[in-house]
Amino acid sequence: VLFAAGEGRSGIKARIQAWEQVHWFSNKAQGIVLADPVPNITEELEPFIEGAKALSEDGYKLVVIDTVGRAMAGTNENAQENASTFTNLVDTLRYELNCAVLALHHTGHTDKDRVDRPG
């Protein structure tokens, strides 16, 4: 797993260790590689892909992009053109790294139907 953590990167190792203790009784998770930074739709993707390939001899089964907002930073996430560019980024990662891609996204803080809203 290649985990591109754009949010909470400083705490991701601690969360992995906590998960290992609870679910695997302190056995180490194998094959999790942290990538930095998250690939962005406004930048060339080739350096990210080359770096990812250099970090794993066996390749990946999954790439996690955390979050879609970080991958689209500096753009309007709601614009169709930018959404299409993000889809192309995901397709390129799938093809070049021969793996699945999971993109994490949060609902907007101004969304009145947001599940975790206070009240």
C-alpha positions as a printed NumPy array, in Angstrom:
array([[  0.   ,   0.   ,   0.   ],
       [  1.283,   3.426,  -0.945],
       [ -0.333,   5.983,   1.371],
       [ -0.107,   9.599,   0.197],
       [ -1.088,  11.399,   3.393],
       [ -1.893,  15.037,   2.829],
       [ -3.737,  15.478,   6.107],
       [ -2.61 ,  14.189,   9.468],
       [  0.735,  13.027,   8.104],
       [  2.509,  13.673,  11.383],
       [  0.188,  11.284,  13.21 ],
       [ -0.187,   8.536,  10.608],
       [  2.652,   6.388,  11.984],
       [  1.135,   6.51 ,  15.478],
       [ -2.271,   5.536,  14.07 ],
       [ -0.746,   2.59 ,  12.203],
       [  1.016,   1.447,  15.392],
       [ -2.216,   1.738,  17.396],
       [ -4.08 ,  -0.268,  14.75 ],
       [ -1.359,  -2.935,  14.855],
       [ -1.676,  -3.241,  18.651],
       [ -5.461,  -3.556,  18.625],
       [ -5.89 ,  -5.8  ,  15.599],
       [ -2.605,  -7.636,  15.22 ],
       [ -1.398,  -7.785,  18.819],
       [  1.663,  -5.621,  18.116],
       [  2.699,  -7.471,  14.947],
       [  3.952,  -5.042,  12.343],
       [  1.912,  -4.19 ,   9.273],
       [  3.931,  -5.07 ,   6.209],
       [  4.046,  -3.219,   2.943],
       [  2.76 ,   0.228,   3.943],
       [  4.792,   2.995,   2.328],
       [  4.154,   6.654,   3.161],
       [  4.435,   9.039,   0.223],
       [  4.977,  12.752,   0.452],
       [  3.531,  14.891,  -0.97 ],
       [  0.089,  13.984,  -2.287],
       [  0.107,  14.182,  -6.097],
       [ -1.59 ,  17.391,  -7.257],
       [ -3.594,  17.871, -10.46 ],
       [ -1.761,  21.14 , -11.153],
       [  1.675,  19.481, -11.208],
       [  3.481,  16.896, -13.294],
       [  2.667,  13.374, -12.095],
       [  5.818,  11.684, -13.405],
       [  8.048,  12.546, -10.387],
       [  5.456,  11.038,  -8.019],
       [  5.201,   7.866, -10.117],
       [  8.979,   7.486, -10.408],
       [  9.372,   8.035,  -6.664],
       [  6.657,   5.49 ,  -5.921],
       [  8.32 ,   2.911,  -8.156],
       [ 11.676,   3.543,  -6.469],
       [ 10.175,   2.91 ,  -3.011],
       [  8.89 ,  -0.59 ,  -3.793],
       [ 10.499,  -3.44 ,  -5.69 ],
       [  7.263,  -5.441,  -5.712],
       [  4.882,  -2.637,  -6.663],
       [  1.6  ,  -1.846,  -4.959],
       [ -1.873,  -3.298,  -4.796],
       [ -3.368,  -0.023,  -3.57 ],
       [ -2.564,   3.687,  -3.608],
       [ -4.444,   5.843,  -1.08 ],
       [ -4.819,   9.557,  -1.793],
       [ -5.613,  11.427,   1.424],
       [ -7.394,  13.656,   0.51 ],
       [ -9.022,  14.612,  -2.784],
       [ -8.93 ,  18.202,  -1.526],
       [ -5.128,  18.063,  -1.169],
       [ -4.778,  16.537,  -4.627],
       [ -6.887,  19.398,  -6.012],
       [ -5.366,  22.191,  -3.89 ],
       [ -5.395,  25.521,  -5.657],
       [ -8.351,  24.597,  -7.851],
       [-12.131,  24.597,  -7.597],
       [-13.004,  21.011,  -6.593],
       [-16.566,  21.499,  -7.833],
       [-15.611,  22.526, -11.38 ],
       [-16.186,  19.735, -13.919],
       [-12.9  ,  20.462, -15.672],
       [-10.939,  19.969, -12.435],
       [-12.908,  16.852, -11.496],
       [-12.045,  15.395, -14.906],
       [ -8.379,  16.251, -14.386],
       [ -8.472,  14.464, -11.011],
       [-10.078,  11.42 , -12.654],
       [ -7.245,  11.436, -15.202],
       [ -4.709,  11.568, -12.34 ],
       [ -6.337,   8.498, -10.75 ],
       [ -6.443,   6.665, -14.088],
       [ -2.76 ,   7.433, -14.701],
       [ -1.792,   6.136, -11.244],
       [ -3.841,   2.963, -11.825],
       [ -2.199,   2.358, -15.18 ],
       [  1.392,   3.309, -14.326],
       [  1.479,   1.543, -10.937],
       [ -0.85 ,  -1.318, -11.953],
       [ -2.965,  -1.074,  -8.818],
       [ -6.236,   0.152,  -7.351],
       [ -6.544,   3.758,  -6.168],
       [ -8.602,   4.845,  -3.163],
       [ -9.278,   8.582,  -2.923],
       [-10.468,   9.884,   0.454],
       [-12.741,  12.914,   0.497],
       [-14.459,  14.879,   3.244],
       [-17.837,  16.516,   2.979],
       [-17.713,  20.291,   3.143],
       [-17.86 ,  22.038,   6.496],
       [-20.678,  24.263,   5.25 ],
       [-22.791,  21.277,   4.167],
       [-25.952,  21.299,   6.294],
       [-26.474,  17.574,   5.675],
       [-23.005,  16.685,   6.951],
       [-23.242,  13.656,   9.223],
       [-20.799,  14.835,  11.894],
       [-22.259,  18.31 ,  12.312],
       [-22.675,  19.491,  15.894],
       [-26.062,  19.535,  17.51 ]])
